[in-house]
């Protein structure tokens, strides 16, 4: 049972345009959400996060939106740059079973075309 | 550089063998996590330790075990290896366990079972 889903395995965007990466979750107990970026042969690096008490968090070119009623999370990158090309993982933190843990989506490969 | 160190970076071994992956968390971090990323799969949570004690268990096989030592470094032991165990194994660490706590990843240990 996938509790965090990234339904788009890949996304291509022109440089300078907006990239929108989407994530859906099923566990209403998740209360903290994160986005990680991963380049090939490297570990995931933290990008931005949002608490469930907020609906938007912005950090430079990156903005995360949270729609709790829809159980939907999105990451906006504006403007997109070729260096943003990477796999983006959405992650949700909260109780699963008897403990709290971080659950990841399967990732979306973003390609920013020059 | 996330501050999380993993060794070895690459490892090739035969089926039926046993290997140990090592992780040194960021200075001051008490919590260590292990994740597995297989081909075409997202990051799968295996296990978490906090200050030497097991805190949460995910999809970890019985052939796998882990521990966190008094100096807070952690080891993931994989035994009776099968071809399907070939994957990238990530260690991550965080200061505490709880909401709003960012997790930092190492660069991973690439295990190939032949």
Backbone of each chain as ProteinMPNN parsed JSONL, in Angstrom:
{"seq_chain_A": "XXXXXXXXXXXXXXXXXXXXXXXXXXXXXXXXXXXXXXXXXXXXXXXXXXXXXXXXXXXXXXXXXXXXXXXXXXXXXXXXXXXXXXXXXXXXXXXXXXXXXXXXXXXXXXXXXX", "coords_chain_A": {"N_chain_A": [[0.85, -1.19, 0.0], [0.841, 1.995, -1.123], [1.53, 4.814, 0.545], [2.372, 7.324, -0.041], [2.338, 8.958, -3.004], [3.769, 9.584, -6.161], [2.688, 10.33, -9.064], [3.648, 10.985, -11.545], [6.26, 9.825, -13.303], [8.152, 11.2, -14.735], [9.101, 14.491, -15.905], [9.313, 17.136, -18.173], [10.606, 20.339, -18.733], [10.868, 23.642, -20.046], [13.729, 25.716, -19.812], [13.571, 28.445, -17.57], [10.849, 28.41, -17.368], [7.992, 27.435, -15.313], [8.238, 24.706, -13.088], [6.22, 22.11, -11.988], [5.776, 19.847, -9.54], [4.044, 17.048, -8.408], [2.384, 15.438, -5.632], [0.685, 12.951, -3.865], [-1.004, 11.839, -0.92], [-2.133, 9.304, 1.361], [-2.467, 8.838, 4.041], [-3.977, 10.377, 6.604], [-2.845, 11.107, 8.949], [-0.307, 12.03, 8.582], [1.873, 14.707, 9.248], [3.904, 16.352, 8.555], [5.797, 17.445, 5.842], [8.123, 16.867, 3.238], [10.438, 17.766, 0.634], [12.85, 16.22, -1.37], [15.835, 16.348, -3.285], [17.544, 14.529, -5.762], [20.561, 13.73, -7.212], [22.143, 11.656, -9.731], [23.972, 8.929, -8.39], [24.34, 10.148, -5.951], [23.404, 10.949, -2.556], [20.019, 11.686, -1.438], [19.171, 15.121, -1.137], [18.022, 17.538, 1.141], [15.386, 19.761, 0.38], [13.052, 21.492, 0.762], [10.481, 22.051, 3.201], [7.253, 21.525, 4.798], [4.912, 22.179, 7.32], [1.935, 20.635, 8.579], [0.264, 22.568, 9.55], [0.422, 24.697, 7.968], [-0.198, 26.099, 4.674], [1.439, 26.837, 2.692], [4.846, 27.227, 1.812], [7.765, 29.026, 1.253], [10.908, 29.244, -0.387], [13.222, 30.94, -1.78], [13.537, 30.098, -5.12], [11.871, 28.003, -4.833], [8.728, 26.705, -3.927], [6.462, 25.207, -1.764], [3.281, 23.78, -1.724], [0.491, 22.909, 0.232], [-2.386, 21.009, 0.328], [-4.543, 20.047, 2.451], [-7.123, 18.986, 2.611], [-7.433, 17.745, 0.183], [-5.397, 16.03, 0.347], [-2.918, 16.532, -0.892], [0.139, 17.548, -2.286], [2.396, 19.929, -3.599], [5.26, 20.93, -5.473], [6.692, 23.862, -6.56], [8.851, 25.201, -8.916], [10.386, 28.069, -9.78], [12.192, 30.511, -11.552], [12.704, 27.642, -13.654], [15.805, 25.918, -13.888], [18.554, 24.522, -15.765], [20.262, 23.139, -14.002], [18.509, 22.203, -12.143], [17.65, 19.799, -12.939], [16.962, 16.634, -11.962], [16.105, 13.874, -9.769], [13.159, 14.149, -7.961], [11.968, 13.661, -4.774], [9.091, 13.266, -2.906], [8.21, 13.369, 0.509], [6.633, 12.159, 3.446], [5.899, 12.658, 6.854], [5.004, 10.975, 9.783], [2.764, 9.132, 11.963], [2.964, 5.727, 11.284], [1.636, 2.789, 11.685], [3.019, 1.642, 14.659], [4.907, 3.55, 15.101], [6.5, 6.736, 14.382], [7.457, 7.68, 11.171], [9.359, 8.441, 8.199], [8.01, 8.511, 5.069], [8.516, 7.807, 1.707], [7.735, 8.969, -1.619], [7.811, 7.583, -4.974], [9.335, 9.111, -6.619], [10.058, 11.708, -9.043], [11.414, 12.302, -12.141], [12.865, 15.174, -13.089], [13.501, 17.088, -15.92], [15.132, 19.807, -17.117], [15.101, 21.701, -19.88], [17.501, 23.365, -21.854]], "CA_chain_A": [[0.0, 0.0, 0.0], [1.676, 3.182, -1.219], [0.901, 5.913, 1.262], [2.812, 8.557, -0.679], [2.389, 8.636, -4.435], [4.125, 10.564, -7.16], [2.14, 9.619, -10.218], [4.385, 11.294, -12.769], [7.654, 9.389, -13.173], [9.064, 12.149, -15.375], [8.559, 15.786, -16.301], [10.266, 17.973, -18.908], [10.204, 21.736, -18.711], [11.831, 24.532, -20.683], [14.428, 26.632, -18.903], [12.893, 29.712, -17.343], [9.425, 28.197, -17.098], [7.675, 26.869, -14.015], [8.122, 23.246, -12.928], [5.283, 21.748, -10.924], [5.837, 18.425, -9.216], [2.895, 16.722, -7.565], [2.498, 14.326, -4.694], [-0.548, 12.665, -3.13], [-0.812, 10.92, 0.192], [-3.392, 8.709, 1.812], [-2.528, 8.784, 5.501], [-4.345, 11.698, 7.121], [-2.063, 11.371, 10.159], [0.948, 12.696, 8.232], [1.79, 16.094, 9.69], [5.071, 17.117, 8.111], [6.08, 16.995, 4.482], [9.428, 17.328, 2.766], [10.886, 17.438, -0.716], [14.263, 15.958, -1.503], [16.333, 16.303, -4.651], [18.606, 13.526, -5.826], [21.323, 13.584, -8.441], [22.663, 10.29, -9.873], [25.127, 8.505, -7.582], [24.44, 10.928, -4.724], [22.282, 10.794, -1.648], [19.016, 12.752, -1.524], [19.441, 16.324, -0.353], [16.816, 18.224, 1.567], [15.083, 20.949, -0.417], [12.089, 22.356, 1.426], [9.502, 21.288, 3.972], [6.063, 22.254, 5.233], [4.146, 21.572, 8.39], [0.519, 20.52, 8.225], [-0.496, 23.73, 10.006], [0.558, 25.722, 6.936], [-0.566, 25.655, 3.337], [2.444, 27.299, 1.727], [6.157, 27.598, 2.329], [8.552, 29.494, 0.123], [12.343, 29.396, -0.146], [13.842, 31.285, -3.05], [12.789, 29.684, -6.31], [11.08, 26.814, -4.494], [7.552, 26.893, -3.088], [5.668, 23.987, -1.567], [1.885, 24.015, -1.387], [-0.158, 21.76, 0.856], [-3.847, 21.011, 0.353], [-4.817, 18.931, 3.355], [-8.41, 18.353, 2.31], [-7.23, 16.885, -0.978], [-4.212, 15.215, 0.626], [-2.106, 16.788, -2.075], [1.313, 18.386, -2.056], [3.07, 20.232, -4.853], [6.487, 21.729, -5.421], [6.83, 24.74, -7.702], [10.194, 25.751, -9.113], [10.271, 29.191, -10.704], [12.194, 29.851, -12.852], [13.456, 26.392, -13.705], [17.154, 26.031, -14.44], [19.081, 23.204, -16.131], [20.821, 22.492, -12.81], [17.435, 21.614, -11.349], [17.389, 18.458, -13.471], [17.265, 15.652, -10.916], [14.907, 13.162, -9.305], [12.58, 14.806, -6.795], [11.18, 12.777, -3.925], [8.195, 13.803, -1.896], [8.227, 12.511, 1.695], [5.666, 12.548, 4.481], [6.325, 12.181, 8.173], [3.893, 10.821, 10.702], [2.627, 7.767, 12.481], [2.577, 4.598, 10.432], [1.732, 1.675, 12.619], [3.288, 2.003, 16.045], [5.967, 4.548, 15.224], [6.505, 7.797, 13.377], [8.547, 7.507, 10.234], [9.332, 9.198, 6.958], [7.619, 7.658, 3.95], [8.851, 8.479, 0.465], [7.148, 8.615, -2.897], [8.722, 6.866, -5.87], [10.19, 10.075, -7.288], [9.775, 12.242, -10.376], [12.617, 12.779, -12.82], [12.671, 16.47, -13.743], [14.509, 17.487, -16.893], [14.959, 21.182, -17.546], [15.746, 21.815, -21.181], [18.042, 24.724, -22.078]], "C_chain_A": [[0.89, 1.246, 0.0], [0.984, 4.342, -0.546], [1.279, 7.269, 0.698], [3.037, 8.238, -2.156], [2.816, 9.832, -5.271], [3.794, 9.916, -8.489], [2.852, 9.911, -11.524], [5.834, 10.857, -12.611], [8.635, 10.374, -13.792], [8.323, 13.404, -15.797], [9.656, 16.552, -17.029], [9.729, 19.39, -18.994], [11.285, 22.561, -19.389], [12.46, 25.431, -19.62], [13.687, 27.955, -18.799], [11.41, 29.565, -17.037], [9.232, 27.619, -15.689], [7.648, 25.334, -14.083], [7.17, 22.989, -11.767], [5.324, 20.243, -10.728], [4.756, 18.12, -8.185], [3.1, 15.47, -6.733], [1.155, 14.168, -3.982], [-0.256, 11.692, -1.997], [-2.162, 10.436, 0.698], [-3.564, 8.735, 3.321], [-2.797, 10.18, 6.065], [-3.583, 12.054, 8.401], [-0.707, 11.997, 9.847], [0.837, 14.171, 8.609], [3.004, 16.936, 9.305], [5.504, 16.544, 6.782], [7.371, 17.628, 3.991], [9.61, 16.981, 1.293], [12.401, 17.276, -0.689], [14.607, 15.919, -2.987], [17.484, 15.311, -4.695], [19.234, 13.517, -7.21], [21.831, 12.141, -8.515], [23.9, 10.071, -9.009], [25.34, 9.385, -6.351], [23.248, 10.634, -3.831], [21.271, 11.907, -1.835], [19.415, 13.937, -0.654], [18.131, 17.046, -0.075], [16.628, 19.509, 0.786], [14.205, 21.93, 0.355], [11.077, 21.493, 2.162], [8.308, 22.16, 4.323], [5.361, 21.469, 6.312], [2.68, 21.556, 8.002], [-0.311, 21.708, 8.718], [-0.406, 24.888, 9.008], [0.024, 25.201, 5.613], [0.435, 26.077, 2.275], [3.75, 27.598, 2.456], [7.052, 27.909, 1.146], [10.025, 29.639, 0.522], [13.002, 29.66, -1.49], [12.969, 30.897, -4.223], [11.825, 28.535, -6.026], [9.919, 27.169, -3.559], [6.825, 25.559, -2.976], [4.276, 24.392, -1.117], [1.292, 22.743, -0.812], [-1.666, 21.964, 0.866], [-4.281, 19.803, 1.167], [-6.119, 18.216, 3.021], [-8.294, 17.401, 1.135], [-6.089, 15.899, -0.767], [-3.242, 15.312, -0.549], [-1.033, 17.816, -1.746], [1.908, 18.716, -3.423], [4.298, 21.09, -4.6], [6.566, 22.539, -6.703], [8.257, 25.274, -7.749], [10.084, 26.827, -10.19], [11.443, 30.167, -10.505], [13.027, 28.574, -12.824], [14.801, 26.619, -14.394], [17.673, 24.633, -14.794], [19.677, 22.431, -14.945], [19.777, 21.885, -11.895], [17.104, 20.205, -11.817], [17.891, 17.417, -12.475], [15.993, 14.846, -10.655], [14.433, 13.843, -8.03], [11.684, 13.823, -6.056], [10.341, 13.606, -2.965], [8.247, 12.844, -0.7], [7.245, 13.058, 2.732], [6.051, 11.894, 5.79], [5.112, 12.1, 9.088], [3.764, 9.396, 11.139], [2.201, 6.784, 11.402], [2.747, 3.355, 11.293], [2.019, 2.217, 14.003], [4.329, 3.108, 16.191], [5.807, 5.628, 14.169], [7.685, 7.545, 12.446], [8.304, 8.323, 8.978], [9.046, 8.225, 5.83], [7.82, 8.428, 2.657], [7.949, 8.05, -0.681], [8.203, 7.984, -3.776], [9.592, 7.804, -6.694], [9.69, 10.492, -8.659], [11.076, 12.766, -10.956], [12.276, 14.08, -13.542], [13.836, 16.738, -14.688], [14.188, 18.898, -17.343], [15.791, 21.384, -18.801], [16.245, 23.227, -21.424], [17.451, 25.36, -23.335]], "O_chain_A": [[1.594, 1.525, 0.971], [-0.051, 4.807, -1.023], [0.583, 8.257, 0.933], [3.826, 7.359, -2.503], [2.301, 10.939, -5.115], [4.53, 9.059, -8.978], [2.689, 9.181, -12.502], [6.572, 11.474, -11.843], [9.811, 10.395, -13.429], [7.112, 13.4, -16.017], [10.794, 16.612, -16.562], [8.554, 19.611, -19.289], [12.469, 22.229, -19.32], [11.806, 25.845, -18.662], [13.236, 28.514, -19.798], [10.786, 30.485, -16.51], [10.2, 27.354, -14.976], [7.102, 24.752, -15.02], [7.304, 23.582, -10.697], [4.961, 19.469, -11.614], [4.586, 18.853, -7.211], [3.875, 14.578, -7.08], [0.562, 15.155, -3.548], [0.623, 10.836, -2.102], [-3.192, 11.076, 0.488], [-4.686, 8.663, 3.823], [-1.935, 11.057, 6.004], [-3.671, 13.185, 8.879], [-0.02, 12.453, 10.761], [-0.175, 14.813, 8.325], [3.107, 18.1, 9.691], [5.573, 15.328, 6.604], [7.668, 18.783, 4.296], [9.017, 16.033, 0.78], [13.127, 18.065, -0.083], [13.799, 15.519, -3.825], [18.303, 15.256, -3.777], [18.563, 13.328, -8.225], [21.941, 11.472, -7.487], [24.767, 10.94, -8.918], [26.423, 9.365, -5.766], [22.218, 10.137, -4.287], [21.621, 12.974, -2.34], [19.94, 13.758, 0.445], [17.258, 17.149, -0.936], [17.579, 20.255, 0.554], [14.594, 23.078, 0.57], [10.843, 20.342, 1.792], [8.347, 23.381, 4.166], [5.23, 20.248, 6.229], [2.234, 22.368, 7.191], [-1.474, 21.839, 8.339], [-1.06, 25.918, 9.171], [-0.182, 23.999, 5.45], [0.3, 25.721, 1.104], [3.759, 28.143, 3.56], [7.098, 27.165, 0.167], [10.343, 30.096, 1.62], [13.303, 28.734, -2.243], [11.813, 31.307, -4.317], [11.049, 28.146, -6.898], [10.101, 27.84, -2.543], [6.604, 24.873, -3.973], [4.115, 25.239, -0.239], [1.551, 21.642, -1.299], [-2.158, 22.979, 1.358], [-4.377, 18.688, 0.654], [-6.211, 16.993, 3.132], [-8.971, 16.374, 1.09], [-5.846, 15.033, -1.607], [-2.812, 14.306, -1.114], [-1.263, 18.797, -1.039], [1.92, 17.864, -4.312], [4.358, 21.865, -3.645], [6.514, 21.984, -7.801], [8.794, 25.738, -6.743], [9.742, 26.551, -11.34], [11.666, 30.611, -9.379], [13.962, 28.462, -12.033], [14.917, 27.397, -15.341], [17.26, 23.654, -14.171], [19.599, 21.204, -14.903], [20.111, 21.137, -10.976], [16.351, 19.494, -11.152], [19.085, 17.333, -12.186], [14.945, 15.105, -11.246], [15.227, 14.086, -7.121], [10.77, 13.233, -6.632], [10.832, 14.522, -2.306], [8.321, 11.63, -0.889], [7.063, 14.268, 2.863], [6.471, 10.738, 5.832], [4.303, 13.025, 9.161], [4.554, 8.54, 10.742], [1.208, 6.99, 10.704], [3.865, 2.931, 11.587], [1.35, 3.139, 14.47], [4.599, 3.553, 17.306], [5.078, 5.461, 13.192], [8.786, 7.231, 12.9], [7.205, 8.822, 8.731], [9.754, 7.233, 5.657], [7.357, 9.56, 2.52], [7.461, 6.921, -0.716], [9.36, 7.86, -3.375], [10.494, 7.349, -7.397], [8.996, 9.74, -9.344], [11.759, 13.579, -10.334], [11.493, 14.084, -14.491], [15.002, 16.631, -14.307], [13.113, 19.161, -17.881], [17.015, 21.255, -18.787], [15.503, 24.188, -21.224], [17.792, 26.493, -23.672]]}, "seq_chain_B": "XXXXXXXXXXXXXXXXXXXXXXXXXXXXXXXXXXXXXXXXXXXXXXXXXXXXXXXXXXXXXXXXXXXXXXXXXXXXXXXXXXXXXXXXXXXXXXXXXXXXXXXXXXXXXXXXXX", "coords_chain_B": {"N_chain_B": [[28.027, 18.477, 0.909], [26.626, 16.407, 3.222], [27.389, 15.659, 5.729], [26.945, 13.166, 6.663], [28.423, 10.07, 6.678], [29.147, 7.296, 4.691], [30.313, 3.971, 4.345], [31.242, 0.885, 2.661], [31.534, 2.71, -0.475], [31.044, 1.387, -2.812], [30.279, -2.027, -3.476], [30.815, -5.349, -4.333], [29.554, -8.546, -4.266], [29.06, -12.092, -3.741], [26.177, -14.257, -4.166], [24.59, -15.498, -1.228], [26.489, -14.617, 0.521], [27.646, -12.446, 3.212], [27.435, -9.056, 4.185], [28.567, -5.937, 5.59], [27.44, -2.737, 6.096], [28.468, 0.533, 6.78], [27.835, 3.441, 8.775], [28.343, 6.799, 9.612], [26.866, 9.203, 11.501], [25.824, 12.694, 11.178], [27.619, 15.103, 13.081], [26.491, 15.294, 16.357], [23.968, 14.359, 15.774], [21.449, 12.16, 16.854], [19.817, 10.267, 15.874], [19.548, 7.629, 13.551], [18.918, 6.423, 10.321], [18.064, 3.849, 8.007], [17.805, 3.281, 4.555], [16.594, 1.72, 1.571], [17.195, 1.716, -1.859], [16.065, 0.345, -4.635], [16.359, -0.639, -8.127], [14.277, 1.322, -10.137], [12.613, 1.787, -8.022], [11.217, 3.632, -5.301], [12.537, 5.272, -2.377], [12.873, 3.023, 0.19], [12.005, 2.62, 3.473], [13.927, 1.138, 5.978], [14.893, 0.776, 8.715], [15.129, 2.428, 11.916], [17.23, 3.968, 14.319], [17.609, 5.37, 17.541], [19.691, 7.034, 19.561], [21.062, 4.658, 20.187], [19.066, 2.801, 20.487], [16.599, 0.727, 18.953], [14.124, 2.303, 17.06], [12.11, 2.458, 15.129], [10.668, 0.269, 12.727], [10.767, -0.691, 9.374], [10.304, -1.917, 6.134], [12.124, -4.144, 6.515], [14.024, -7.011, 5.85], [14.176, -10.27, 7.385], [16.673, -11.327, 7.11], [18.275, -9.213, 7.303], [19.914, -6.967, 9.496], [20.467, -4.445, 11.979], [22.382, -2.095, 13.925], [23.061, 0.409, 16.399], [25.799, 1.979, 17.692], [27.489, 2.897, 20.855], [29.013, 5.182, 20.188], [27.429, 6.314, 18.361], [27.614, 5.649, 15.675], [26.43, 3.565, 13.017], [25.617, 0.263, 11.87], [24.65, -1.735, 9.14], [23.724, -4.935, 8.599], [23.771, -7.358, 6.171], [22.712, -10.482, 5.26], [23.018, -13.839, 3.853], [22.839, -13.193, 1.115], [20.917, -12.257, -1.742], [20.269, -12.067, -5.299], [18.359, -10.102, -5.703], [18.842, -8.324, -3.688], [20.543, -6.445, -4.527], [21.18, -3.103, -4.607], [20.943, 0.425, -3.82], [21.973, 1.537, -0.777], [21.008, 3.708, 1.648], [22.078, 5.707, 4.326], [20.823, 7.818, 6.834], [20.634, 10.733, 8.935], [19.433, 12.45, 11.865], [18.804, 15.102, 14.217], [16.913, 14.818, 16.282], [13.937, 12.973, 17.008], [10.993, 13.561, 15.525], [8.333, 15.882, 14.732], [8.974, 18.241, 12.198], [11.616, 17.791, 11.918], [14.462, 17.663, 10.08], [15.894, 15.308, 7.897], [19.047, 14.126, 7.049], [20.932, 12.85, 4.386], [23.391, 10.321, 3.616], [25.802, 9.547, 1.008], [25.338, 7.053, 0.093], [25.63, 3.448, -0.231], [26.568, 1.358, -2.711], [25.433, -1.699, -3.482], [26.175, -4.631, -5.143], [25.05, -7.746, -5.973], [26.201, -10.743, -7.143]], "CA_chain_B": [[28.369, 17.43, 1.877], [25.592, 16.403, 4.262], [27.976, 15.332, 7.024], [26.704, 11.747, 6.934], [29.438, 9.308, 5.949], [28.844, 5.877, 4.521], [31.332, 3.119, 3.711], [31.961, 1.35, 1.475], [30.707, 3.366, -1.495], [30.668, 0.339, -3.757], [30.589, -3.36, -2.969], [30.332, -6.441, -5.166], [29.694, -9.784, -3.525], [28.333, -13.224, -4.334], [24.969, -14.698, -3.46], [24.837, -16.293, -0.032], [27.476, -13.982, 1.384], [27.19, -11.468, 4.205], [28.18, -7.793, 4.141], [28.24, -4.937, 6.599], [27.526, -1.354, 5.65], [28.732, 1.367, 7.946], [27.34, 4.813, 8.671], [28.645, 7.753, 10.681], [25.907, 10.296, 11.356], [26.315, 14.055, 11.363], [27.99, 15.381, 14.461], [25.389, 15.741, 17.195], [22.717, 13.682, 15.454], [21.252, 10.967, 17.664], [18.951, 9.328, 15.164], [20.08, 7.09, 12.306], [17.921, 5.716, 9.525], [18.559, 3.127, 6.839], [16.852, 3.196, 3.452], [17.029, 0.953, 0.416], [16.628, 2.143, -3.132], [16.306, -0.618, -5.703], [16.114, -0.107, -9.464], [12.886, 1.687, -10.418], [11.81, 1.886, -6.802], [11.511, 4.784, -4.452], [13.287, 4.979, -1.162], [12.139, 2.188, 1.128], [12.505, 2.722, 4.839], [14.269, -0.156, 6.56], [14.936, 0.763, 10.17], [15.619, 3.645, 12.553], [17.753, 3.894, 15.672], [17.736, 6.643, 18.243], [20.579, 6.96, 20.724], [21.437, 3.287, 20.475], [17.933, 1.879, 20.587], [15.735, 0.649, 17.79], [12.991, 3.199, 17.262], [11.045, 2.127, 14.186], [11.056, -0.748, 11.756], [10.006, -0.637, 8.134], [10.298, -3.133, 5.321], [13.434, -4.79, 6.613], [13.941, -8.464, 5.811], [14.753, -10.941, 8.562], [18.094, -11.587, 6.821], [18.986, -7.955, 7.523], [19.852, -6.459, 10.873], [21.23, -3.206, 12.151], [22.583, -1.66, 15.287], [23.708, 1.693, 16.586], [26.784, 1.808, 18.758], [27.556, 4.026, 21.794], [29.531, 6.408, 19.569], [26.303, 6.685, 17.484], [27.678, 5.136, 14.319], [25.498, 2.457, 12.827], [25.964, -0.741, 10.869], [23.559, -2.523, 8.569], [24.248, -6.241, 8.233], [22.939, -8.05, 5.186], [23.237, -11.844, 5.182], [22.393, -14.752, 2.871], [22.48, -12.245, 0.063], [20.273, -12.716, -2.969], [20.443, -11.118, -6.4], [17.404, -9.011, -5.521], [19.303, -7.385, -2.664], [21.351, -5.42, -5.183], [20.483, -1.828, -4.448], [21.675, 1.5, -3.165], [21.551, 1.61, 0.617], [21.301, 5.021, 2.199], [21.962, 6.011, 5.742], [20.472, 9.21, 7.074], [20.621, 11.035, 10.363], [18.761, 13.669, 12.292], [19.113, 15.434, 15.604], [15.913, 14.25, 17.169], [12.856, 12.287, 16.321], [9.779, 14.318, 15.757], [7.866, 16.754, 13.663], [9.827, 19.371, 11.851], [13.011, 17.416, 11.989], [14.974, 17.326, 8.758], [16.772, 14.147, 7.844], [20.145, 14.329, 6.113], [21.343, 11.568, 3.829], [24.726, 10.069, 3.108], [25.862, 9.354, -0.437], [24.875, 5.718, -0.233], [26.526, 2.321, -0.509], [26.006, 0.625, -3.85], [25.689, -3.132, -3.335], [25.85, -5.49, -6.274], [25.148, -9.17, -5.65], [26.341, -11.479, -8.417]], "C_chain_B": [[27.389, 17.496, 3.052], [26.174, 16.181, 5.65], [27.739, 13.89, 7.434], [27.66, 10.94, 6.051], [29.08, 7.837, 5.885], [30.019, 5.169, 3.866], [30.833, 1.687, 3.665], [31.021, 2.045, 0.496], [30.209, 2.346, -2.517], [31.098, -1.008, -3.206], [29.989, -4.394, -3.915], [30.58, -7.729, -4.398], [28.833, -10.875, -4.15], [27.089, -13.569, -3.522], [25.357, -15.595, -2.298], [25.805, -15.666, 0.938], [26.813, -12.997, 2.348], [28.06, -10.222, 4.087], [27.716, -6.884, 5.262], [28.468, -3.556, 6.012], [27.627, -0.473, 6.883], [28.287, 2.81, 7.703], [27.79, 5.624, 9.874], [27.704, 8.935, 10.514], [26.591, 11.655, 11.46], [26.635, 14.255, 12.841], [26.79, 15.917, 15.237], [24.058, 15.059, 16.911], [22.609, 12.378, 16.235], [20.496, 9.874, 16.915], [19.579, 8.917, 13.842], [19.0, 6.262, 11.613], [18.636, 4.962, 8.397], [17.431, 3.004, 5.815], [17.474, 2.354, 2.336], [16.379, 1.536, -0.838], [17.029, 1.147, -4.207], [15.999, 0.037, -7.039], [14.625, 0.144, -9.648], [12.01, 1.749, -9.18], [12.163, 3.167, -6.07], [12.321, 4.348, -3.254], [12.414, 4.205, -0.184], [12.794, 2.262, 2.501], [12.758, 1.339, 5.409], [14.147, -0.123, 8.081], [15.491, 2.087, 10.687], [16.126, 3.33, 13.947], [17.843, 5.288, 16.257], [18.548, 6.408, 19.504], [20.84, 5.514, 21.157], [20.294, 2.293, 20.516], [17.117, 1.879, 19.302], [14.473, 1.449, 18.029], [11.807, 2.838, 16.363], [11.579, 1.134, 13.165], [10.164, -0.627, 10.539], [10.05, -1.957, 7.429], [11.643, -3.852, 5.346], [13.266, -6.299, 6.692], [14.579, -9.063, 7.065], [16.232, -11.251, 8.366], [18.941, -10.341, 7.086], [18.874, -7.577, 8.997], [20.7, -5.201, 10.956], [21.461, -2.971, 13.63], [23.236, -0.282, 15.273], [24.574, 1.59, 17.831], [26.835, 3.033, 19.683], [28.122, 5.305, 21.186], [28.582, 6.919, 18.48], [26.471, 6.243, 16.031], [26.8, 3.893, 14.222], [26.029, 1.507, 11.753], [24.712, -1.475, 10.421], [24.179, -3.819, 8.056], [23.271, -6.942, 7.311], [23.516, -9.453, 5.005], [22.444, -12.678, 4.183], [21.926, -13.969, 1.653], [21.905, -12.926, -1.177], [20.461, -11.648, -4.043], [19.559, -9.89, -6.225], [17.794, -8.015, -4.449], [20.201, -6.306, -3.265], [20.577, -4.106, -5.175], [21.45, -0.793, -3.901], [21.116, 1.614, -1.751], [21.995, 2.947, 1.192], [21.167, 5.008, 3.713], [21.609, 7.489, 5.843], [20.51, 9.465, 8.569], [19.863, 12.315, 10.632], [19.051, 13.875, 13.772], [18.191, 14.688, 16.551], [14.956, 13.398, 16.372], [11.617, 13.111, 16.559], [9.441, 15.224, 14.601], [8.834, 17.901, 13.427], [11.296, 19.043, 11.862], [13.509, 16.96, 10.624], [15.96, 16.184, 8.851], [17.798, 14.375, 6.747], [20.715, 12.984, 5.688], [22.832, 11.521, 3.499], [24.658, 9.818, 1.611], [25.486, 7.941, -0.866], [25.989, 4.709, -0.419], [25.87, 1.488, -1.592], [26.412, -0.833, -3.722], [25.25, -3.869, -4.582], [26.07, -6.932, -5.856], [25.157, -9.95, -6.96], [26.256, -13.002, -8.187]], "O_chain_B": [[27.325, 18.491, 3.775], [25.521, 16.485, 6.649], [28.275, 13.438, 8.446], [27.694, 11.114, 4.833], [28.751, 7.216, 6.895], [30.644, 5.7, 2.948], [30.067, 1.288, 4.542], [29.804, 1.954, 0.654], [29.088, 2.443, -3.016], [32.137, -1.126, -2.556], [28.809, -4.327, -4.258], [31.693, -7.975, -3.934], [27.977, -10.598, -4.991], [26.973, -13.217, -2.348], [26.325, -16.351, -2.372], [25.934, -16.133, 2.07], [25.607, -12.755, 2.302], [29.274, -10.319, 3.91], [26.623, -7.04, 5.806], [29.545, -3.248, 5.5], [26.962, -0.704, 7.892], [28.353, 3.323, 6.586], [27.639, 5.192, 11.016], [27.741, 9.606, 9.483], [27.774, 11.751, 11.786], [26.012, 13.662, 13.721], [26.151, 16.882, 14.817], [23.124, 15.161, 17.706], [23.553, 11.589, 16.277], [20.539, 8.703, 17.291], [20.084, 9.758, 13.099], [18.272, 5.502, 12.25], [19.68, 5.394, 7.907], [16.29, 2.678, 6.141], [18.693, 2.286, 2.182], [15.179, 1.809, -0.87], [18.182, 1.108, -4.637], [15.447, 1.136, -7.086], [13.804, -0.724, -9.35], [10.784, 1.762, -9.289], [13.261, 3.707, -6.207], [12.733, 3.193, -3.144], [11.35, 4.673, 0.22], [13.986, 1.998, 2.656], [11.895, 0.465, 5.33], [13.391, -0.898, 8.667], [16.23, 2.778, 9.986], [15.533, 2.529, 14.67], [18.119, 6.26, 15.553], [18.133, 5.671, 20.399], [20.837, 5.199, 22.347], [20.518, 1.084, 20.574], [16.968, 2.912, 18.649], [13.822, 1.304, 19.064], [10.652, 2.903, 16.783], [12.752, 1.15, 12.793], [8.948, -0.477, 10.661], [9.856, -3.005, 8.044], [12.223, -4.13, 4.297], [12.478, -6.809, 7.488], [15.413, -8.434, 7.716], [16.966, -11.419, 9.34], [20.17, -10.406, 7.094], [17.863, -7.839, 9.648], [21.544, -4.943, 10.098], [20.81, -3.58, 14.479], [23.862, 0.132, 14.297], [24.116, 1.161, 18.89], [26.293, 4.085, 19.345], [27.759, 6.401, 21.613], [28.914, 7.861, 17.76], [25.56, 6.441, 15.226], [26.477, 3.26, 15.227], [26.781, 1.9, 10.861], [23.834, -1.792, 11.224], [25.051, -3.801, 7.187], [22.092, -7.097, 7.632], [24.681, -9.599, 4.636], [21.365, -12.292, 3.731], [20.776, -14.071, 1.224], [22.34, -14.0, -1.592], [20.768, -10.492, -3.75], [19.96, -8.774, -6.558], [17.155, -6.973, -4.306], [20.574, -5.356, -2.577], [19.457, -4.026, -5.679], [22.598, -1.087, -3.57], [19.91, 1.773, -1.568], [23.181, 3.274, 1.221], [20.271, 4.386, 4.284], [22.048, 8.302, 5.03], [20.43, 8.536, 9.373], [19.677, 13.15, 9.747], [19.48, 12.962, 14.479], [18.63, 14.021, 17.488], [15.168, 13.144, 15.186], [11.234, 13.331, 17.709], [10.178, 15.314, 13.619], [9.427, 18.444, 14.359], [12.134, 19.943, 11.819], [13.018, 15.971, 10.081], [16.763, 16.112, 9.78], [17.447, 14.774, 5.637], [20.949, 12.099, 6.511], [23.446, 12.53, 3.154], [23.582, 9.87, 1.014], [25.333, 7.669, -2.057], [27.13, 5.058, -0.722], [24.763, 0.977, -1.419], [27.59, -1.17, -3.839], [24.107, -3.751, -5.023], [27.166, -7.296, -5.429], [24.242, -9.834, -7.776], [26.353, -13.777, -9.138]]}, "name": "protein", "num_of_chains": 2, "seq": "XXXXXXXXXXXXXXXXXXXXXXXXXXXXXXXXXXXXXXXXXXXXXXXXXXXXXXXXXXXXXXXXXXXXXXXXXXXXXXXXXXXXXXXXXXXXXXXXXXXXXXXXXXXXXXXXXXXXXXXXXXXXXXXXXXXXXXXXXXXXXXXXXXXXXXXXXXXXXXXXXXXXXXXXXXXXXXXXXXXXXXXXXXXXXXXXXXXXXXXXXXXXXXXXXXXXXXXXXXXXXXXXXXXX"}
